Amino acid sequence: MREVAELNGDGIAGELRDAVHRLNEALGEPVSFRPVDWSVERRESSDAALDEGVELARNLGAAMKYPTVTETVSPNQVLRDRLGLAVIHRPARSYPGVSRNYSAHIDLHVVRVATGGTYEDAGHRIGFHSAVSIRIMERTPVEHAAHFAFRLAERQTRRLVSSSKYTIQRAADGLFEEIVEDVAREYRNVRHSRELFDALLAKLIINPANYDVIITPNEYGDFLSDAVYGLIGSVGLGASASYAFTQSHQPCIGIFDPAGGTAPDIAGKGIANPSGAIEAYAYLLDYCGESRRSGAIIDAVHNAIAEGQTTGDLGGSLDTAGFTDAIIERVVG
């Protein structure tokens, strides 16, 4: 049994955690969770909470994280900085039965460089009329992300698009594209092309089925992943995986979490949609070597929603526990 850290948060985090625990128990506990209280109250009262979560994730090499409120410090940023997380991977696949504007099938992967861009520097004001911040691009995180993206593309349709504003941000985004192009030479079976980010957004809205794996710098990937979740019908359907790497570009730490937020308006009501948390748990299992179970869980989530077994946010009648029951029934029988 693989031990993994469990970073418990705020709002609906407890209800999502309970859903994941029930599924994990039904599967015979392929992983064992080591919990850390990462509620905003504890994090704001003591730095020890952040330290405990970071060290446990580092020592165990894997963590399941639930939504957290950010007040003074962003827990996600702390994880990225202190664990050296270089890549955020957000898959997005159509859910049959979910209302959306684009009716054809979508199955694509956003690979986001987890560091750099404008997110590394909050900037500062210059007098009353101006402000400035620094834009950063570092070779090593981009190399990690590029290798991850190309390996992913080899398992998909062997197409990869890198996207940025390289004609305008010639230094930072130009370096990003240069690094991706260098890595591409090691993956001759993958067709690599690059597109300007604004043009990519337009093409994605017109026909997202044309895309498979997209790699972008930090903030572009943040924008893009939410846009893609909008195409499939809801940000709440998404799940995310973040990775740190060895010098040979192999993942050595994985952090897995639902893409949605803390949803304080429905917290404690037992009606939260746990599909994003359950898919994040499936990605955790895949990382821990349980690829068969991982695939079965992802298929179960999609099939349940396709058959109308959904929570209220998707027009169904199930509560959190009821949806979890539907997944367990499909996976375990």
Backbone as numpy.savetxt, mean C-alpha at the origin, in Angstrom:
# Nx Ny Nz CAx CAy CAz Cx Cy Cz
5.43 -21.43 12.80 4.59 -20.23 12.80 5.47 -18.98 12.80
5.23 -18.07 11.87 6.02 -16.85 11.75 5.46 -15.78 12.68
6.32 -15.19 13.49 5.91 -14.07 14.33 6.01 -12.77 13.55
4.99 -11.93 13.66 5.00 -10.63 13.00 4.51 -9.58 14.00
4.99 -8.35 13.81 4.54 -7.25 14.65 3.13 -6.83 14.24
2.40 -6.29 15.21 1.06 -5.77 14.95 0.97 -4.38 15.54
0.86 -3.38 14.68 0.85 -1.98 15.09 -0.59 -1.50 15.10
-1.18 -1.46 16.30 -2.60 -1.14 16.44 -2.81 0.36 16.57
-3.84 0.87 15.90 -4.01 2.30 15.77 -5.28 2.87 16.34
-5.98 3.67 15.52 -7.08 4.49 16.00 -8.35 4.25 15.17
-9.45 4.83 15.64 -10.70 4.76 14.89 -11.17 3.32 14.71
-11.33 2.92 13.44 -11.81 1.58 13.13 -10.72 0.52 13.22
-9.52 0.89 13.64 -8.40 -0.05 13.66 -8.73 -1.32 14.44
-9.39 -1.18 15.59 -9.71 -2.35 16.40 -10.64 -3.31 15.69
-11.63 -2.77 14.97 -12.57 -3.64 14.24 -11.88 -4.35 13.07
-10.97 -3.65 12.40 -10.22 -4.29 11.32 -9.30 -5.37 11.87
-8.66 -5.08 12.99 -7.78 -6.06 13.62 -8.55 -7.32 14.00
-9.76 -7.14 14.56 -10.56 -8.30 14.96 -10.90 -9.17 13.75
-11.21 -8.54 12.62 -11.52 -9.29 11.40 -10.32 -10.11 10.95
-9.14 -9.50 10.97 -7.93 -10.20 10.55 -7.61 -11.34 11.52
-7.77 -11.12 12.81 -7.50 -12.16 13.79 -8.43 -13.36 13.60
-9.69 -13.09 13.34 -10.65 -14.18 13.13 -10.25 -15.01 11.92
-9.85 -14.35 10.84 -9.44 -15.07 9.64 -8.16 -15.86 9.91
-7.21 -15.24 10.60 -5.94 -15.92 10.91 -6.19 -17.17 11.76
-7.09 -17.07 12.73 -7.42 -18.23 13.58 -8.11 -19.32 12.77
-9.01 -18.92 11.86 -9.71 -19.90 11.04 -8.76 -20.67 10.13
-7.65 -20.03 9.76 -6.65 -20.67 8.90 -5.64 -21.50 9.69
-5.82 -21.59 10.99 -4.88 -22.34 11.81 -3.68 -21.54 12.26
-3.81 -20.20 12.25 -2.78 -19.27 12.71 -1.44 -19.46 11.99
-1.42 -19.19 10.68 -0.14 -19.24 9.96 0.86 -18.20 10.44
0.36 -17.11 11.06 1.26 -16.15 11.69 0.79 -15.88 13.11
1.73 -15.46 13.94 1.43 -15.09 15.33 1.72 -13.61 15.50
0.74 -12.85 15.99 0.88 -11.40 16.10 1.46 -11.00 17.45
2.45 -10.08 17.40 3.02 -9.46 18.60 2.52 -8.01 18.64
1.51 -7.70 19.45 0.86 -6.39 19.38 1.64 -5.26 20.06
1.50 -4.07 19.48 2.01 -2.83 20.07 0.89 -1.80 20.02
0.66 -1.12 21.14 -0.35 -0.06 21.18 0.21 1.18 20.50
-0.31 1.45 19.29 0.11 2.64 18.55 -1.03 3.66 18.46
-1.92 3.64 19.43 -2.98 4.64 19.46 -2.37 6.03 19.61
-3.08 7.03 19.14 -2.54 8.39 19.20 -2.30 8.83 20.63
-3.14 8.37 21.56 -2.96 8.75 22.97 -1.62 8.26 23.50
-1.28 7.00 23.19 -0.02 6.48 23.69 1.17 7.10 22.96
1.05 7.27 21.65 2.18 7.85 20.90 2.46 9.28 21.30
1.40 10.04 21.60 1.60 11.43 21.97 2.10 11.57 23.41
1.85 10.56 24.23 2.27 10.66 25.64 3.68 10.16 25.87
4.20 9.33 24.93 5.53 8.77 25.15 6.17 8.36 23.83
7.43 8.76 23.64 8.18 8.33 22.46 8.45 6.83 22.47
8.30 6.21 23.63 8.58 4.78 23.74 7.67 3.95 22.85
6.45 4.43 22.59 5.52 3.68 21.75 6.05 3.56 20.33
6.51 4.67 19.77 7.08 4.62 18.43 8.31 3.74 18.39
9.18 3.90 19.39 10.40 3.09 19.45 10.07 1.60 19.51
9.09 1.25 20.32 8.73 -0.16 20.49 8.23 -0.75 19.18
7.36 -0.02 18.48 6.83 -0.53 17.22 7.88 -0.67 16.15
8.75 0.32 16.03 9.80 0.29 15.02 10.76 -0.88 15.28
11.20 -1.03 16.52 12.17 -2.08 16.84 11.58 -3.47 16.66
10.30 -3.63 17.03 9.68 -4.94 16.86 9.54 -5.29 15.38
9.13 -4.32 14.57 9.02 -4.56 13.13 10.38 -4.89 12.53
11.42 -4.18 12.97 12.76 -4.45 12.46 13.23 -5.85 12.86
13.02 -6.22 14.12 13.52 -7.50 14.60 12.78 -8.69 13.99
11.47 -8.54 13.77 10.68 -9.64 13.22 10.65 -9.63 11.70
10.94 -8.47 11.09 11.01 -8.39 9.64 9.69 -8.25 8.94
8.60 -8.17 9.69 7.27 -8.04 9.07 6.31 -7.46 10.10
5.35 -6.66 9.61 4.36 -6.07 10.51 3.05 -5.84 9.78
1.97 -6.05 10.50 0.63 -5.64 10.07 0.32 -4.34 10.77
0.01 -3.29 9.99 -0.27 -1.98 10.58 -1.70 -1.57 10.28
-2.36 -0.99 11.28 -3.73 -0.52 11.12 -3.76 1.01 11.09
-4.88 1.62 10.65 -4.92 3.08 10.49 -4.58 3.83 11.78
-3.82 4.91 11.61 -3.40 5.72 12.75 -3.67 7.20 12.47
-4.03 7.92 13.53 -4.18 9.37 13.46 -2.80 10.01 13.53
-2.58 11.05 12.74 -1.34 11.83 12.83 -1.63 13.16 13.51
-0.92 13.41 14.60 -1.00 14.73 15.24 0.37 15.39 15.16
1.26 15.09 16.09 2.60 15.69 16.07 3.49 15.03 15.03
3.48 13.70 15.00 4.38 12.94 14.13 3.57 11.92 13.35
3.91 11.73 12.08 3.26 10.72 11.25 3.90 9.35 11.52
3.13 8.38 12.01 3.70 7.04 12.22 4.22 6.43 10.93
3.53 6.67 9.82 3.98 6.13 8.54 5.34 6.69 8.15
5.54 7.99 8.39 6.82 8.60 8.07 7.92 8.08 8.98
7.58 7.84 10.24 8.56 7.27 11.17 9.00 5.90 10.69
8.06 5.07 10.27 8.41 3.74 9.76 9.31 3.85 8.53
8.96 4.74 7.61 9.76 4.88 6.39 11.18 5.34 6.71
11.29 6.32 7.61 12.60 6.88 7.92 13.48 5.89 8.69
12.91 5.27 9.71 13.73 4.48 10.63 13.95 3.04 10.18
13.07 2.55 9.32 13.27 1.19 8.79 13.87 1.20 7.39
14.04 2.38 6.81 14.59 2.46 5.48 13.66 1.91 4.41
12.36 2.09 4.61 11.40 1.60 3.62 11.57 2.39 2.33
11.82 1.69 1.24 12.14 2.35 -0.02 11.02 2.26 -1.04
10.08 1.33 -0.84 9.05 1.07 -1.85 7.70 0.94 -1.18
6.69 1.57 -1.77 5.29 1.33 -1.40 4.61 0.73 -2.62
4.08 -0.47 -2.46 3.41 -1.19 -3.55 1.92 -1.20 -3.28
1.16 -0.68 -4.24 -0.30 -0.66 -4.10 -0.95 -1.29 -5.33
-1.35 -2.54 -5.21 -2.08 -3.17 -6.31 -3.51 -2.67 -6.37
-4.12 -2.69 -7.54 -5.52 -2.31 -7.70 -6.14 -3.19 -8.76
-7.19 -3.90 -8.39 -7.89 -4.77 -9.31 -9.38 -4.51 -9.22
-10.08 -4.57 -10.35 -11.52 -4.32 -10.37 -12.25 -5.28 -9.45
-13.29 -4.77 -8.80 -14.19 -5.58 -8.00 -15.52 -5.70 -8.74
-15.85 -6.86 -9.27 -17.16 -7.01 -9.91 -18.27 -6.67 -8.93
-19.25 -5.92 -9.41 -20.38 -5.55 -8.56 -20.23 -4.22 -7.86
-19.04 -3.62 -7.91 -18.84 -2.30 -7.30 -19.10 -1.23 -8.36
-19.94 -0.27 -8.03 -20.28 0.78 -8.98 -19.08 1.68 -9.23
-18.79 1.91 -10.51 -17.67 2.78 -10.89 -17.91 3.30 -12.29
-17.16 4.33 -12.65 -17.35 4.98 -13.94 -16.73 4.19 -15.09
-15.70 3.42 -14.81 -15.02 2.66 -15.86 -15.42 1.20 -15.73
-16.01 0.62 -16.77 -16.63 -0.70 -16.65 -15.71 -1.85 -17.01
-14.64 -1.61 -17.77 -13.76 -2.71 -18.17 -12.89 -3.15 -17.00
-12.18 -4.27 -17.18 -11.38 -4.85 -16.10 -10.10 -4.03 -15.88
-9.76 -3.80 -14.61 -8.54 -3.10 -14.23 -7.70 -4.03 -13.36
-6.43 -4.16 -13.68 -5.50 -4.95 -12.88 -4.12 -4.33 -13.04
-3.80 -3.40 -12.15 -2.51 -2.71 -12.28 -1.87 -2.50 -10.93
-0.58 -2.17 -10.96 0.23 -2.05 -9.76 0.97 -0.71 -9.77
0.79 0.05 -8.72 1.54 1.29 -8.55 2.72 1.01 -7.62
3.92 1.25 -8.12 5.14 1.10 -7.31 5.68 2.50 -7.07
5.66 2.92 -5.83 6.01 4.28 -5.44 7.33 4.29 -4.68
8.27 5.14 -5.10 9.48 5.34 -4.30 9.04 5.99 -2.99
9.37 5.36 -1.87 8.79 5.76 -0.58 9.49 6.95 0.06
10.59 7.41 -0.54 11.33 8.53 0.04 11.53 9.60 -1.03
11.99 10.76 -0.58 12.36 11.81 -1.53 11.19 12.63 -2.01
11.37 13.24 -3.18 10.38 14.17 -3.69 10.32 15.40 -2.80
9.15 15.99 -2.73 8.97 17.16 -1.86 8.53 16.77 -0.46
8.25 15.47 -0.23 7.74 15.05 1.07 8.83 15.01 2.15
10.09 15.07 1.74 11.17 15.01 2.72 11.39 16.35 3.42
10.84 17.42 2.87 11.12 18.75 3.41 9.82 19.55 3.49
9.37 19.83 4.70 8.15 20.62 4.87 8.33 22.07 4.43
9.58 22.48 4.25 9.87 23.83 3.77 9.75 24.88 4.85
9.92 26.14 4.45 9.73 27.23 5.39 9.31 28.49 4.66
8.66 29.36 5.39 8.18 30.62 4.82 9.33 31.61 4.71
9.29 32.40 3.63 10.24 33.50 3.45 9.42 34.78 3.46
9.39 35.42 4.62 8.57 36.62 4.74 7.09 36.29 4.61
6.32 37.28 4.12 4.86 37.14 4.03 4.42 36.50 2.73
5.17 36.70 1.65 4.70 36.35 0.31 5.26 35.06 -0.27
6.25 34.46 0.35 6.93 33.34 -0.30 7.17 32.18 0.66
7.41 31.03 0.08 7.81 29.83 0.82 8.69 28.99 -0.09
9.51 28.11 0.51 10.41 27.29 -0.29 10.55 25.92 0.36
10.68 24.88 -0.46 11.02 23.56 0.04 11.96 22.90 -0.97
12.70 21.91 -0.50 13.70 21.24 -1.34 13.11 19.94 -1.88
13.40 19.66 -3.14 12.96 18.42 -3.78 14.16 17.47 -3.85
13.98 16.24 -3.36 15.10 15.31 -3.20 14.86 14.04 -4.02
15.91 13.55 -4.67 15.86 12.25 -5.35 17.18 11.53 -5.05
17.08 10.33 -4.47 18.27 9.57 -4.09 18.37 8.29 -4.92
19.58 7.96 -5.33 19.78 6.82 -6.22 19.36 5.48 -5.61
19.77 5.20 -4.37 19.55 3.87 -3.83 18.07 3.50 -3.70
17.20 4.35 -3.11 15.78 3.98 -3.04 15.16 3.78 -4.43
15.56 4.60 -5.40 15.01 4.43 -6.75 15.47 3.11 -7.35
16.72 2.74 -7.11 17.20 1.44 -7.60 16.40 0.29 -6.99
16.16 0.35 -5.68 15.35 -0.68 -5.03 13.96 -0.75 -5.68
13.35 0.41 -5.85 12.00 0.44 -6.41 11.98 -0.08 -7.85
13.00 0.28 -8.61 13.05 -0.16 -10.00 13.20 -1.68 -10.10
14.09 -2.25 -9.31 14.25 -3.71 -9.33 12.95 -4.40 -8.89
12.32 -3.87 -7.85 11.04 -4.43 -7.40 10.01 -4.36 -8.52
9.90 -3.22 -9.19 8.90 -3.03 -10.23 9.16 -3.94 -11.43
10.41 -4.05 -11.86 10.71 -4.90 -13.00 10.46 -6.38 -12.68
10.78 -6.81 -11.48 10.51 -8.20 -11.10 9.01 -8.45 -11.06
8.26 -7.46 -10.59 6.81 -7.57 -10.59 6.28 -7.66 -12.01
6.80 -6.82 -12.89 6.36 -6.83 -14.29 6.67 -8.16 -14.97
7.78 -8.79 -14.60 8.10 -10.10 -15.17 7.03 -11.14 -14.84
6.38 -10.98 -13.69 5.33 -11.92 -13.29 3.96 -11.52 -13.83
3.85 -10.33 -14.38 2.58 -9.85 -14.89 2.58 -9.93 -16.43
2.38 -8.82 -17.09 2.31 -8.83 -18.56 3.59 -8.32 -19.21
4.64 -8.17 -18.40 5.96 -7.76 -18.89 5.93 -6.38 -19.54
5.13 -5.50 -18.94 5.11 -4.10 -19.36 5.31 -3.23 -18.13
6.16 -2.23 -18.25 6.40 -1.31 -17.14 6.51 0.11 -17.69
5.81 1.02 -17.04 5.87 2.44 -17.39 6.46 3.20 -16.21
7.48 3.99 -16.45 7.97 4.94 -15.45 7.40 6.31 -15.78
7.00 7.04 -14.75 6.30 8.30 -15.01 6.74 9.38 -14.03
6.99 10.57 -14.56 7.40 11.72 -13.76 7.25 12.96 -14.65
7.76 14.08 -14.17 7.79 15.31 -14.98 9.23 15.60 -15.38
9.82 14.64 -16.08 11.25 14.69 -16.38 11.63 15.81 -17.34
10.68 16.35 -18.11 11.02 17.46 -18.99 11.05 18.80 -18.26
10.44 18.85 -17.08 10.39 20.08 -16.28 11.34 19.98 -15.09
11.18 18.93 -14.30 12.06 18.68 -13.16 13.28 17.90 -13.67
14.10 18.57 -14.45 15.16 17.87 -15.19 16.20 17.24 -14.26
16.47 17.85 -13.13 17.48 17.29 -12.24 16.92 16.11 -11.46
15.89 16.35 -10.63 15.36 15.29 -9.75 14.66 14.19 -10.55
13.66 14.55 -11.34 12.93 13.54 -12.10 13.78 12.97 -13.23
14.68 13.79 -13.74 15.61 13.28 -14.74 16.49 12.18 -14.17
16.95 12.35 -12.92 17.74 11.31 -12.28 16.90 10.05 -12.07
15.67 10.21 -11.64 14.77 9.07 -11.46 14.67 8.25 -12.75
14.39 8.92 -13.87 14.24 8.20 -15.14 15.56 7.57 -15.59
16.64 8.24 -15.33 17.95 7.70 -15.69 18.24 6.40 -14.94
17.91 6.38 -13.65 18.15 5.18 -12.84 17.25 4.03 -13.32
15.98 4.33 -13.56 15.07 3.28 -14.04 15.55 2.71 -15.37
16.02 3.59 -16.26 16.53 3.14 -17.55 17.76 2.25 -17.37
18.64 2.58 -16.43 19.81 1.75 -16.16 19.39 0.35 -15.67
18.44 0.30 -14.75 17.97 -0.98 -14.22 17.27 -1.79 -15.32
16.58 -1.11 -16.22 15.85 -1.80 -17.28 16.75 -2.71 -18.11
18.02 -2.38 -18.22 18.95 -3.18 -19.02 19.15 -4.58 -18.45
18.80 -4.75 -17.17 18.93 -6.07 -16.54 17.67 -6.92 -16.73
16.63 -6.34 -17.31 15.35 -7.04 -17.45 14.90 -6.95 -18.91
15.58 -7.68 -19.77 15.34 -7.58 -21.22 13.98 -8.11 -21.63
13.35 -8.92 -20.77 12.04 -9.48 -21.13 10.88 -8.55 -20.79
11.18 -7.42 -20.18 10.14 -6.45 -19.83 10.23 -5.25 -20.76
9.11 -4.87 -21.32 9.06 -3.69 -22.19 8.88 -2.45 -21.32
9.89 -1.58 -21.34 9.86 -0.36 -20.51 9.62 0.86 -21.39
8.71 1.72 -20.94 8.50 3.01 -21.59 8.33 4.06 -20.50
8.45 5.31 -20.85 8.25 6.37 -19.86 7.24 7.36 -20.40
6.48 7.95 -19.48 5.45 8.91 -19.86 5.45 10.07 -18.87
5.16 11.26 -19.36 4.99 12.40 -18.47 3.78 12.18 -17.59
3.90 12.58 -16.33 2.89 12.19 -15.35 1.52 12.77 -15.67
1.44 13.99 -16.14 0.13 14.56 -16.44 -0.54 13.82 -17.61
0.25 13.47 -18.61 -0.28 12.70 -19.74 -0.73 11.31 -19.30
0.04 10.71 -18.39 -0.32 9.40 -17.89 -1.67 9.43 -17.19
-1.93 10.46 -16.39 -3.21 10.56 -15.70 -4.37 10.61 -16.68
-4.21 11.37 -17.74 -5.26 11.45 -18.75 -5.49 10.10 -19.42
-4.41 9.44 -19.81 -4.53 8.13 -20.47 -5.11 7.09 -19.53
-4.76 7.19 -18.27 -5.25 6.23 -17.29 -6.76 6.35 -17.12
-7.25 7.57 -17.12 -8.69 7.78 -17.00 -9.42 7.27 -18.24
-8.81 7.46 -19.41 -9.45 7.02 -20.65 -9.46 5.50 -20.76
-8.32 4.86 -20.47 -8.24 3.41 -20.61 -7.20 2.82 -19.66
-7.57 2.59 -18.39 -6.60 2.05 -17.43 -6.15 0.64 -17.76
-6.90 -0.09 -18.57 -6.52 -1.45 -18.92 -5.24 -1.50 -19.73
-4.80 -0.36 -20.25 -3.55 -0.31 -21.01 -2.31 -0.38 -20.12
-2.51 -0.32 -18.80 -1.37 -0.25 -17.88 -1.31 -1.49 -16.99
-0.09 -1.86 -16.65 0.14 -3.02 -15.80 0.92 -2.61 -14.55
2.20 -2.28 -14.70 3.02 -1.82 -13.58 3.50 -0.40 -13.89
3.28 0.51 -12.93 3.70 1.90 -13.07 4.61 2.24 -11.90
5.80 2.76 -12.18 6.72 3.19 -11.12 6.86 4.70 -11.18
6.79 5.34 -10.01 6.83 6.80 -9.95 7.61 7.26 -8.73
8.09 8.52 -8.75 8.64 9.12 -7.53 7.56 9.27 -6.46
7.99 9.68 -5.28 7.19 9.62 -4.07 5.80 10.26 -4.19
5.74 11.57 -4.36 4.43 12.23 -4.31 3.56 11.85 -5.49
4.17 11.61 -6.66 3.36 11.17 -7.80 2.66 9.85 -7.50
3.38 8.92 -6.85 2.78 7.65 -6.51 1.67 7.78 -5.50
1.79 8.74 -4.60 0.73 9.02 -3.63 -0.54 9.46 -4.36
-0.40 10.41 -5.29 -1.55 10.89 -6.05 -2.14 9.76 -6.90
-1.25 9.03 -7.57 -1.68 8.03 -8.54 -2.43 6.88 -7.88
-1.95 6.40 -6.74 -2.61 5.26 -6.12 -4.03 5.60 -5.69
-4.26 6.81 -5.16 -5.63 7.19 -4.81 -6.50 7.33 -6.05
-5.93 7.85 -7.14 -6.68 7.96 -8.38 -7.10 6.59 -8.90
-6.19 5.63 -8.81 -6.49 4.27 -9.26 -7.57 3.64 -8.39
-7.51 3.86 -7.08 -8.56 3.32 -6.21 -9.91 3.96 -6.56
-9.88 5.22 -6.97 -11.12 5.84 -7.43 -11.68 5.15 -8.65
-10.81 4.71 -9.54 -11.24 4.00 -10.74 -11.89 2.66 -10.41
-11.41 1.99 -9.35 -12.01 0.69 -9.01 -13.19 0.84 -8.06
-13.46 2.06 -7.58 -14.70 2.29 -6.85 -14.58 2.81 -5.45
-13.43 2.64 -4.77 -13.32 3.12 -3.39 -11.88 3.00 -2.91
-11.41 4.05 -2.22 -10.10 3.98 -1.57 -10.10 2.90 -0.50
-11.26 2.66 0.12 -11.37 1.66 1.17 -11.15 0.24 0.71
-11.13 0.01 -0.61 -10.90 -1.33 -1.13 -9.41 -1.65 -1.29
-8.57 -0.66 -1.07 -7.15 -0.84 -1.35 -6.35 -1.35 -0.17
-5.21 -1.94 -0.48 -4.25 -2.37 0.54 -2.86 -2.04 0.05
-1.94 -1.93 1.00 -0.61 -1.42 0.68 0.46 -2.30 1.32
1.61 -2.38 0.64 2.77 -3.08 1.19 3.98 -2.17 1.03
4.76 -2.02 2.09 5.98 -1.20 2.07 7.17 -2.08 2.43
8.30 -1.85 1.73 9.44 -2.75 1.88 10.74 -2.00 2.09
11.60 -2.58 2.94 13.02 -2.24 2.99 13.78 -3.35 2.30
15.03 -3.05 1.86 15.75 -3.98 1.00 17.18 -4.19 1.46
17.72 -5.33 1.07 19.14 -5.58 1.23 19.91 -4.85 0.13
21.23 -4.89 0.21 22.04 -4.23 -0.82 21.84 -4.86 -2.20
21.41 -6.12 -2.23 21.16 -6.81 -3.51 19.70 -6.68 -3.94
18.99 -5.72 -3.35 17.62 -5.36 -3.77 16.60 -6.44 -3.44
16.84 -7.22 -2.39 15.87 -8.21 -1.93 15.11 -7.64 -0.74
13.77 -7.77 -0.71 13.02 -7.27 0.45 13.45 -7.96 1.74
13.67 -7.18 2.80 14.07 -7.75 4.09 13.14 -7.33 5.22
12.32 -6.31 5.02 11.28 -5.92 5.97 10.03 -5.57 5.17
8.88 -6.07 5.61 7.62 -5.75 4.95 6.60 -5.23 5.94
5.96 -4.12 5.62 4.91 -3.52 6.44 3.63 -3.52 5.60
2.53 -4.04 6.15 1.31 -4.24 5.36 0.14 -3.56 6.05
-0.64 -2.78 5.29 -1.73 -2.03 5.90 -2.82 -1.73 4.89
-4.07 -1.55 5.37 -5.14 -1.10 4.48 -4.89 0.34 4.06
-5.36 0.69 2.86 -5.11 2.03 2.34 -6.03 3.08 2.97
-7.16 2.67 3.50 -8.11 3.62 4.07 -7.66 4.19 5.39
-8.39 5.19 5.88 -8.02 5.88 7.11 -8.75 5.36 8.33
-8.76 6.19 9.38 -9.30 5.77 10.67 -10.83 5.84 10.73
-11.47 6.56 9.81 -12.94 6.65 9.72 -13.60 6.85 11.09
-13.28 7.95 11.79 -13.82 8.13 13.15 -15.34 8.23 13.19
-15.98 8.59 12.09 -17.43 8.74 12.07 -18.16 7.41 12.23
-17.49 6.29 11.89 -18.15 4.99 12.04 -17.45 4.09 13.04
-16.41 4.59 13.67 -15.64 3.77 14.62 -16.54 3.27 15.75
-16.40 2.00 16.08 -17.15 1.40 17.16 -18.54 0.92 16.79
-18.96 1.14 15.56 -20.30 0.75 15.13 -20.34 -0.65 14.50
-19.17 -1.22 14.23 -19.14 -2.56 13.67 -19.57 -2.65 12.22
-19.47 -1.53 11.49 -19.92 -1.53 10.10 -18.79 -1.23 9.11
-17.55 -1.11 9.60 -16.43 -0.80 8.71 -16.21 -1.93 7.71
-15.80 -1.55 6.51 -15.48 -2.52 5.47 -14.06 -3.04 5.73
-13.89 -4.33 6.04 -12.57 -4.84 6.36 -11.81 -5.39 5.15
-12.33 -5.20 3.94 -11.71 -5.85 2.77 -10.27 -5.38 2.56
-9.97 -4.09 2.76 -8.61 -3.61 2.59 -7.67 -4.23 3.61
-8.11 -4.36 4.86 -7.29 -4.98 5.90 -7.08 -6.45 5.60
-8.12 -7.12 5.12 -8.00 -8.55 4.82 -7.05 -8.77 3.65
-7.10 -7.90 2.63 -6.15 -8.03 1.53 -4.73 -7.73 1.99
-4.57 -6.75 2.88 -3.23 -6.47 3.42 -2.69 -7.69 4.16
-3.56 -8.36 4.91 -3.17 -9.60 5.59 -2.76 -10.66 4.57
-3.46 -10.71 3.44 -3.10 -11.67 2.38 -1.70 -11.36 1.84
-1.38 -10.07 1.64 -0.03 -9.70 1.17 1.01 -10.08 2.22
0.67 -9.92 3.49 1.57 -10.33 4.57 1.85 -11.83 4.49
0.81 -12.63 4.28 0.99 -14.07 4.17 1.88 -14.43 2.98
1.68 -13.75 1.87 2.51 -14.01 0.70 3.97 -13.73 1.01
4.23 -12.62 1.70 5.59 -12.25 2.08 6.20 -13.29 3.02
5.35 -13.93 3.84 5.81 -14.94 4.79 5.86 -16.34 4.18
5.69 -16.44 2.87 5.81 -17.73 2.19 4.54 -18.50 2.05
3.39 -17.87 2.35 2.09 -18.54 2.26 1.35 -18.06 1.02
1.94 -18.26 -0.15 1.36 -17.70 -1.38 0.02 -18.33 -1.73
-0.16 -19.63 -1.47 -1.42 -20.29 -1.81 -2.57 -19.70 -0.98
-2.35 -19.57 0.32 -3.39 -18.99 1.16 -3.64 -17.54 0.81
-2.58 -16.82 0.49 -2.72 -15.42 0.10 -3.64 -15.28 -1.10
-3.38 -16.06 -2.14 -4.21 -15.99 -3.35 -5.65 -16.37 -3.07
-5.86 -17.36 -2.21 -7.23 -17.78 -1.89 -8.00 -16.68 -1.19
-7.32 -15.94 -0.31 -7.99 -14.85 0.42 -8.37 -13.73 -0.54
-7.45 -13.33 -1.41 -7.73 -12.25 -2.36 -8.89 -12.64 -3.27
-8.90 -13.87 -3.75 -10.00 -14.33 -4.59 -11.31 -14.33 -3.81
-11.26 -14.72 -2.54 -12.47 -14.77 -1.73 -13.08 -13.38 -1.54
-12.22 -12.38 -1.31 -12.72 -11.01 -1.16 -13.42 -10.55 -2.44
-12.78 -10.78 -3.58 -13.38 -10.35 -4.85 -14.66 -11.11 -5.15
-14.67 -12.40 -4.88 -15.86 -13.20 -5.18 -17.03 -12.84 -4.28
-16.75 -12.58 -3.01 -17.82 -12.19 -2.10 -18.47 -10.89 -2.54
-17.64 -9.92 -2.89 -18.18 -8.63 -3.33 -18.93 -8.79 -4.65
-18.40 -9.60 -5.55 -19.06 -9.83 -6.85 -20.44 -10.45 -6.67
-20.61 -11.26 -5.62 -21.88 -11.93 -5.38 -22.80 -11.12 -4.47
-22.43 -9.87 -4.19 -23.30 -8.98 -3.43 -23.18 -9.11 -1.93
-22.23 -9.89 -1.45 -22.00 -9.99 -0.01 -21.04 -8.88 0.40
-21.59 -7.72 0.68 -20.78 -6.53 0.92 -21.28 -5.76 2.13
-20.45 -4.86 2.60 -20.82 -3.96 3.68 -21.61 -2.77 3.12
-22.15 -1.97 4.02 -23.05 -0.90 3.63 -22.44 0.14 2.72
-21.13 0.41 2.84 -20.50 1.41 2.00 -20.52 1.03 0.53
-20.67 -0.28 0.25 -20.75 -0.75 -1.14 -22.17 -1.16 -1.51
-23.14 -0.75 -0.68 -24.54 -1.03 -0.99 -25.06 -2.34 -0.44
-24.27 -3.04 0.35 -24.70 -4.32 0.90 -25.31 -4.18 2.27
-25.62 -5.34 2.87 -26.29 -5.35 4.17 -25.44 -5.95 5.28
-24.21 -6.38 4.97 -23.38 -7.04 5.97 -22.65 -6.02 6.85
-22.45 -6.39 8.10 -21.58 -5.60 8.95 -20.16 -6.16 8.86
-19.24 -5.62 9.65 -17.85 -6.06 9.58 -17.71 -7.55 9.85
-18.37 -8.02 10.88 -18.29 -9.43 11.24 -18.92 -10.31 10.17
-20.03 -9.86 9.60 -20.70 -10.65 8.58 -19.86 -10.80 7.32
-19.20 -9.73 6.91 -18.32 -9.82 5.75 -17.15 -10.75 6.04
-16.60 -10.64 7.24 -15.50 -11.53 7.62 -15.94 -12.98 7.58
-17.16 -13.25 8.06 -17.71 -14.61 8.00 -17.75 -15.12 6.56
-18.17 -14.24 5.64 -18.27 -14.63 4.23 -16.90 -15.01 3.66
-15.86 -14.29 4.07 -14.51 -14.60 3.58 -14.04 -15.91 4.19
-14.24 -16.10 5.48 -13.80 -17.33 6.13 -14.49 -18.54 5.50
-15.78 -18.42 5.22 -16.51 -19.52 4.61 -15.93 -19.90 3.26
-15.52 -18.90 2.47 -14.95 -19.18 1.15 -13.55 -19.78 1.23
-12.79 -19.31 2.20 -11.39 -19.75 2.28 -11.26 -21.07 3.00
-12.02 -21.25 4.08 -11.88 -22.44 4.92 -12.94 -23.49 4.59
-14.16 -23.01 4.26 -15.24 -23.93 3.94 -16.01 -24.38 5.18
